[in-house]
Amino acid sequence: MYRVWNFITNYSLLLILGALTALIWANIDADGYHHFIHMVIWDHAPIGEAHLAADGTVAYRELSLHYLINDMLMAFFFAIAAKEVWEAVILQEGSLRGKKAATPLFATAGGMLGPIAVYLGLALVLGSDTFDAVKNGWAIPTATDIAFSYLVGRLVFGAGHPAVRFLLLLAIADDAAGLIILAIFYPSGELGPEWLLLSLCAAVGVFLLCNYLPRRLDRHNQLRPNSTWMRRKLTFWPYLIAACISWYGFMRAGIHPALGLLPIVPTIPHADRAFGFFSEAEVYLSDLLNYIEHALKHPVEIILFFFGLMNAGVEFSSISEPTWLVLAGLLIGKPIGIVIFGSIGAHVLRLGLPEGMRTIDLLVVGCVAAIGFTVSLFIASVAFDAGPVQDAAKMGALFSFAAAVISVLAGIVCRVKKVNV
């Protein structure tokens, strides 16, 4: 439990503090808050938010504090998330490898389609005007906050219950799907896909020169002199340079630049196996990928504080239809989707559930997975332009913490037996 709590304190408490600070500030001095977060750092900069001319071309770019946090520095947070997804899929004992991940993957599909159906369905019921105003936010309630959902899952099921591992698999797959959704459905500007070749070249180049070639030269030599030299002398610098190039390629391509480091993550030398997201053993891995993750730990803590500060400053008066649509998608759509699709995978397709896990436990898992928060906030910030609809949707993401209380009650009603060993 210490490892889990340590992760929560590292990556989430500062985020919550930033969010609470933003909420208080925005409701005391809204003008001062918005002036601060949109403060211009560099006008007519080579990078930043594009301002278009009358003919639709980019007239100039403006680097604001909001852009610096959301579009540049949050790239490191998504790189850490991508690292965990990559290891879960590709490495020996990865949690998303093989048949053991089949039912959680089906449940993940339900945990995304259910919220979308509820969100858009209720929006239609509220009328065409409401639907047109909120339809672009369909992905907001699909997100699951890995850290908080895992913590609540352990509180409800106990550390040794198989449903906890099921929940973690689902949350990791959910994050992977969320990254894909962000890249495809929420471009940051006019698409210029040719610029993705720049990101591809950066990834391929750094992999061949700094990863593949040294290992190739070291074959049949147990001392691995070339790989060791690269690891000790150049460390992460070639990958950081490649990451900057890839980020720039994403920005110019019109894909959200916060995802710009994703092509570089698979190119970094990594361990031969994955121990799991909250495993103590990962502390002792000395591969470069884990070294970089640990080096980013404290900077990402600070980045998440500012992310909460930049995005959670919503006035309580902004609560409206989008707030309840996001909440309904998370609190109703998530559990229903996970139960239906998880049951289809387990019983109709006969993929089964982990030994010791009941079908009714899928309902409790769905309630726990309804905690959106971090990624939901991020999607809300890119799905809508700044204004009342965005603010209302963000409030729904913040209110998703209610899922923690609902999960505890669901555990009691469903007679979950805690397994602590």
Number of C-alpha atoms within 10 A of each C-alpha: 12 9 12 18 14 12 18 18 14 17 20 21 15 22 26 20 16 23 24 17 18 26 22 17 20 20 15 12 11 17 11 11 21 16 10 14 19 14 14 15 14 14 14 14 14 12 18 23 22 21 13 12 10 7 7 9 11 13 12 16 17 18 20 19 19 23 22 17 22 23 20 22 20 22 23 22 22 20 22 22 19 23 20 22 21 19 24 23 18 16 17 14 16 21 25 22 15 10 11 16 19 19 26 32 24 23 33 30 21 25 34 26 23 25 32 27 15 25 30 20 14 18 23 16 10 12 10 12 10 15 18 11 13 23 18 16 25 23 24 33 37 33 30 32 21 25 22 23 27 25 20 22 28 23 18 26 22 20 19 13 22 18 26 24 19 23 25 23 26 28 24 27 25 26 23 16 17 21 19 13 15 20 19 11 13 19 19 22 14 14 14 14 14 11 18 21 14 20 26 16 16 24 24 15 17 21 21 14 13 22 19 17 14 18 19 13 13 16 10 9 10 7 10 15 14 17 19 15 12 16 16 10 9 12 16 17 10 17 23 14 13 24 25 17 21 28 29 20 25 28 28 23 23 19 26 24 26 26 25 28 29 25 20 26 20 17 20 22 18 20 17 13 15 22 18 18 23 18 11 13 11 18 11 9 17 12 15 17 20 21 17 16 18 14 11 15 17 12 13 24 19 16 23 27 21 26 27 27 26 24 24 28 25 26 20 14 10 18 18 16 18 27 22 20 27 36 30 21 32 36 27 18 28 34 25 23 27 31 25 17 24 29 22 18 20 19 14 11 10 11 19 19 22 16 9 9 16 13 14 14 19 26 23 28 30 31 31 35 35 33 34 29 26 23 22 27 26 21 25 28 21 19 24 19 11 11 10 17 22 25 27 24 33 29 28 30 29 23 17 25 19 15 23 22 13 16 26 20 15 21 24 13 10 13 11 19 12 15 16 11 7
